[in-house]
Amino acid sequence: MKYNGFYFWLFKRPMKKVLIEKYGKVYASDIIRKSKGVYRDLVENMDDIGNDNPMAYNEMFALVFVAPYLASEKEIAPETIQEMMRRSLYYVKWFFSLTNLNTRRGKEANKKNIVKYYKWYTEEKEKLYPTSFKVDFVGEPYEGACYYRITRCPICTYTKKLGVDELMPLFCELDELMISLQHGVLHRKGTIANGADYCDYFITGDKE
């Protein structure tokens, strides 16, 4: 994939802050410095899922936190990596809070990217990018519900290939936090990272 350093630049500060708290300034600075190069390699070596892929940002975001784990040669505890992601989500909570999942407009905005991707990932695109995200709406609890499933996840596949798939269940746990920042609640049965056939996203407002 074509390298884009935006996400690493955006979350470098909260990641470093967690590392300073856990390991001190010298170690934190060293790991962040090494992580930048590792992140570039991760992005450039990941499967091509299309530079115009509406869901590519999901993988770019996740790899930001895989980078320091690899840069430290797994010396950083997985739970610390999860905390780095958690702090990073809070770091941009203003962005998430722009969406209010208690409103019709908020629900439509939340589902917009998924619908956009669903339309983008045509049969022709799947032939070009056979390992990209696979999305459907099977099992929708009621008409108009904010609901979708991911049945193929390139992030899970890549982290397994890298030998760091122990991070994925911790990352997936933070979906609940991300949605809560949008004034919502995630009702989930399982994730691919934890051995399920799919990751389900049934989302309601926190006042419903």
C-alpha positions in Angstrom: 0.0 0.0 0.0 1.0 3.6 -0.5 2.5 5.0 2.7 0.6 7.7 4.6 2.1 8.9 7.8 -0.9 11.0 9.0 -2.2 8.5 11.6 1.2 7.9 13.1 1.8 11.7 13.3 -1.7 12.2 14.8 -1.3 9.6 17.6 2.4 9.9 18.3 1.9 12.2 21.3 -0.6 10.1 23.3 1.3 6.9 22.6 4.6 8.5 23.8 2.8 9.8 27.0 1.8 6.3 27.9 5.3 5.0 27.3 6.8 7.7 29.4 4.5 6.8 32.3 5.3 3.1 32.0 9.0 3.1 31.0 10.4 6.6 31.2 11.3 9.3 28.7 14.5 7.8 27.3 12.8 4.5 26.5 9.7 6.2 25.2 11.6 8.4 22.8 13.7 5.5 21.5 10.6 3.4 20.8 8.6 6.2 19.1 11.6 7.0 16.9 12.0 3.3 15.9 8.2 2.9 15.5 8.0 5.5 12.7 10.2 3.4 10.4 8.4 0.2 11.4 5.1 1.8 10.7 6.2 2.8 7.2 7.3 -0.8 6.5 4.1 -2.2 7.9 2.0 0.0 5.6 4.1 -0.6 2.5 4.1 -4.4 3.0 0.5 -4.9 3.9 -1.8 -6.4 1.2 -3.0 -3.9 -1.4 -6.6 -3.2 -0.6 -6.9 -0.1 -2.8 -5.6 3.3 -2.0 -9.1 4.7 -2.6 -10.6 2.0 -0.3 -13.1 3.7 2.1 -12.1 1.4 4.9 -8.4 1.5 4.4 -8.1 3.9 7.3 -9.1 1.2 9.8 -6.0 -0.8 9.0 -3.8 2.3 8.8 -5.0 3.2 12.3 -4.5 -0.2 13.8 -1.0 -0.5 12.5 0.0 2.6 14.3 -0.2 0.6 17.5 1.3 -2.6 16.1 4.5 -0.5 15.2 5.7 0.2 18.8 5.0 -3.4 19.8 7.2 -4.7 17.0 9.8 -1.9 17.6 10.1 -3.0 21.2 10.4 -6.6 20.1 7.3 -7.3 22.2 8.9 -6.0 25.4 5.9 -3.7 25.8 3.0 -5.6 27.3 -0.1 -6.0 25.0 -2.2 -4.3 27.6 0.0 -1.3 27.4 -0.4 -1.2 23.7 -4.2 -1.3 24.3 -3.9 1.6 26.7 -2.0 3.5 24.0 -4.9 3.0 21.6 -7.4 3.9 24.3 -5.7 7.2 25.1 -5.4 7.9 21.4 -9.2 7.5 21.0 -9.8 9.9 23.9 -7.2 12.2 22.3 -9.6 12.7 19.3 -12.9 12.3 21.2 -14.0 15.7 20.0 -14.1 14.2 16.5 -16.2 11.2 17.6 -18.6 13.3 19.7 -19.6 15.2 16.5 -21.8 12.1 15.8 -24.7 11.6 18.1 -26.1 8.1 17.8 -29.2 9.0 19.6 -30.4 10.9 16.5 -31.4 9.7 13.1 -28.8 11.9 11.5 -26.1 10.4 13.8 -27.1 6.8 12.9 -27.1 7.7 9.2 -23.6 9.3 9.5 -22.3 6.2 11.4 -23.5 3.8 8.7 -22.5 6.1 5.8 -18.9 4.8 5.5 -20.0 1.2 5.6 -22.6 1.7 2.9 -20.1 3.6 0.9 -17.6 0.7 1.2 -20.3 -1.9 0.4 -21.1 -0.1 -2.8 -17.4 0.4 -3.6 -16.4 -3.3 -3.1 -17.9 -4.6 -6.4 -17.1 -8.0 -7.9 -14.5 -6.3 -10.0 -12.9 -4.7 -6.9 -12.9 -8.0 -5.1 -10.9 -9.5 -8.0 -8.4 -6.7 -7.7 -8.3 -6.7 -3.9 -9.3 -10.3 -2.7 -8.1 -9.8 0.9 -10.0 -6.6 1.7 -12.8 -6.2 4.2 -15.9 -8.2 3.5 -19.1 -6.6 4.7 -22.8 -7.6 4.7 -26.0 -6.8 6.6 -27.1 -10.4 7.3 -28.9 -10.7 10.6 -30.1 -7.1 10.8 -32.4 -7.1 13.9 -35.0 -4.7 12.4 -35.4 -2.5 9.3 -33.4 0.6 9.5 -31.2 -0.6 12.4 -27.6 0.6 12.6 -26.2 -2.8 11.9 -23.6 -4.5 9.8 -21.1 -7.4 9.9 -17.5 -7.8 8.9 -16.9 -11.3 7.7 -13.3 -10.9 6.5 -10.8 -8.7 8.2 -7.4 -8.0 6.6 -6.1 -6.5 9.9 -6.6 -9.9 11.7 -5.0 -11.7 8.7 -2.0 -9.3 8.7 -1.4 -9.3 12.5 -1.5 -13.1 12.4 1.1 -13.1 9.6 3.3 -10.8 11.6 2.9 -13.0 14.7 1.2 -10.3 16.8 -2.4 -11.5 16.6 -2.5 -11.4 20.4 -3.1 -7.7 20.1 -6.3 -8.0 18.0 -8.8 -9.0 20.8 -7.6 -6.0 22.8 -8.0 -3.7 19.8 -11.5 -5.0 19.2 -12.5 -4.4 22.8 -12.0 -0.7 22.1 -14.8 -0.7 19.5 -17.1 -0.2 22.5 -15.2 2.8 23.7 -15.2 4.4 20.2 -18.9 4.0 19.9 -19.5 5.3 23.4 -17.7 8.5 22.4 -20.4 8.8 19.7 -23.1 8.5 22.5 -23.8 5.0 21.4 -23.8 1.4 22.7 -22.3 -1.6 20.8 -24.3 -4.8 21.1 -21.9 -7.5 20.0 -22.0 -11.3 19.9 -18.4 -12.0 18.7 -15.3 -11.0 16.8 -13.1 -12.7 14.2 -10.1 -11.9 16.5 -11.8 -14.1 19.2 -12.6 -16.9 16.9 -16.1 -16.0 15.6 -17.0 -16.1 11.9 -17.7 -12.4 11.9 -17.6 -9.1 13.8 -21.1 -7.9 14.3 -21.9 -4.2 14.8 -25.4 -3.6 16.2 -25.4 0.0 17.5 -28.0 2.0 19.4 -27.9 5.4 21.1 -27.0 5.4 24.7 -30.4 7.0 25.6 -32.4 4.4 23.7 
